[in-house]
Amino acid sequence: MKYWKIVFRQLPATAMAIYPFMLFKSRKQIDNPLLISHEMIHFRQQLELLIIPFYLLYLVFYLINLTRYRNHDQAYRQSCFEQEAYANEQNFNYLKVRKSYAWLKFLFNSRHQ
């Protein structure tokens, strides 16, 4: 999948996928295979939801989780989109076998931490 790499030092995260751009907080992260794998999973999620609806759902899930956990990190990590990406970022063949809407299996599978 083709994408453009951008370094943005004010980024609030190490990296962020905003299709078709992959933003990185520092230049040294640009070639991190684990980070790229994680963000590529987000690209696939974005494409299957036609991009804009992905961001709307991401925000809704984050706000629900923020209300539930009252903690930014937990709200972020409990997102079904993040759960799918973290669970599969080490499997570099994941996107070849990933089923459409695979994030749905994480929707009601909250890992309480």
BELCORBEL-V605142 format. One record per backbone hydrogen bond with DSSP energy under -1.0 kcal/mol. NH is the residue of the N-H (numbers start at 1). CO is the residue of the C=O. If there is no record, write none. Layout:
BEGIN
{{NH:CO} {NH:CO}}
END
This chain:
BEGIN
{{4:20} {6:22} {8:24} {11:8} {16:23} {18:21} {21:18} {22:4} {23:16} {24:6} {25:14} {29:26} {30:27} {32:29} {36:32} {37:33} {38:34} {39:35} {40:36} {41:37} {42:38} {43:39} {44:40} {45:41} {46:42} {47:43} {48:44} {49:45} {50:47} {51:46} {52:50} {55:51} {56:52} {57:53} {58:54} {59:55} {60:56} {61:57} {62:58} {63:59} {64:60} {65:61} {66:62} {67:63} {68:64} {69:65} {70:66} {75:71} {76:72} {77:73} {78:74} {79:76} {83:79} {84:80} {85:81} {86:82} {87:83} {88:84} {89:85} {91:88} {92:90} {94:91} {96:93} {97:94} {98:94} {102:99} {104:101} {105:102} {106:103} {107:104}}
END
